[in-house]
């Protein structure tokens, strides 16, 4: 998809520095993917806080199941 945006030069410069990308497009793809991943992780963390994971096996039982 082609998009035209107006971004501060310093923001683009920083994105290029941190990503080590050769092009602005490549840098923006990397930054957007990173941001989306962090938001998904944040949402997952919030859902786990609301409904914590339950472990119904002891460490010994899990080792036994894994060694089948």
QUIPE-V102184 format. One record per residue. PSI is psi in whole degrees, 0 to 359 (999 if undefined). OMEGA is omega in degrees with one decimal (NA if undefined). Layout:
psi=PSI omega=OMEGA
psi=PSI omega=OMEGA
//
This chain:
psi=136 omega=175.6
psi=136 omega=-179.4
psi=139 omega=174.1
psi=125 omega=-179.6
psi=157 omega=174.9
psi=113 omega=-178.9
psi=148 omega=177.5
psi=139 omega=-179.8
psi=320 omega=-178.1
psi=324 omega=178.6
psi=316 omega=178.4
psi=317 omega=179.7
psi=315 omega=179.2
psi=317 omega=178.8
psi=317 omega=178.7
psi=320 omega=179.8
psi=312 omega=-176.3
psi=325 omega=-177.4
psi=342 omega=-175.1
psi=24 omega=-179.7
psi=154 omega=179.2
psi=338 omega=-179.5
psi=159 omega=177.5
psi=319 omega=179.7
psi=314 omega=179.8
psi=318 omega=179.5
psi=315 omega=-179.4
psi=323 omega=176.4
psi=315 omega=-178.8
psi=317 omega=-179.0
psi=316 omega=179.9
psi=318 omega=177.8
psi=318 omega=178.4
psi=317 omega=-180.0
psi=315 omega=-179.9
psi=318 omega=178.0
psi=317 omega=-179.3
psi=324 omega=178.2
psi=321 omega=176.7
psi=318 omega=178.4
psi=319 omega=177.5
psi=315 omega=179.4
psi=320 omega=178.1
psi=317 omega=178.3
psi=317 omega=178.9
psi=321 omega=179.8
psi=327 omega=177.6
psi=325 omega=176.8
psi=323 omega=-179.7
psi=326 omega=179.5
psi=86 omega=-174.9
psi=151 omega=177.0
psi=146 omega=177.4
psi=132 omega=177.3
psi=118 omega=-174.5
psi=5 omega=-178.7
psi=150 omega=173.9
psi=168 omega=178.5
psi=321 omega=-179.6
psi=316 omega=178.8
psi=320 omega=178.5
psi=318 omega=177.8
psi=320 omega=179.9
psi=317 omega=179.0
psi=323 omega=-179.1
psi=338 omega=-177.7
psi=15 omega=-179.4
psi=999 omega=NA
//
